[in-house]
Amino acid sequence: MANIVNILEAGLRGSMLRQKVVANNIANLNTPNFRRQGVRFEEALAKLIEKPGGPTREDLAKFEGELYRPMNTPVGKNGNDVNVELEVGELMKSTSRHKAYLRLLGKIYRQMDMAMQVE
């Protein structure tokens, strides 16, 4: 149970990082020569979870996503590659994942609470 909670908490951190990155991309929509950033998170977390012996609490506690520049999106006349539609889509996906992580954590905590209240 503790490992599941740690994995979900890592998921929350990853979704929050992605939301910050998307917000920064949108804030720099008109900044000349700004190149958008992305976050590699799910793939790296999956590799960590699948490693032999599984992840330790420490592994999960310090785990964060990796920032990168995709460099494969069309660049405008000002050298900027931020696309509002793409960023809004990323924000919506990240928000949905964030909500899912929160709901799962809430369910786990409610189950723990119910287990402690059994007489």
Secondary structure, 3 states (H helix, E strand, C coil): CHHHHHHHHHHHHHHHHHHHHHHHHHHCCCCCCCCCCEEECHHHHHHHHHCCCCCCHHHHHHCCCEEECCCCCCCCCCCCCCCHHHHHHHHHHHHHHHHHHHHHHHHHHHHHHHHHCCC
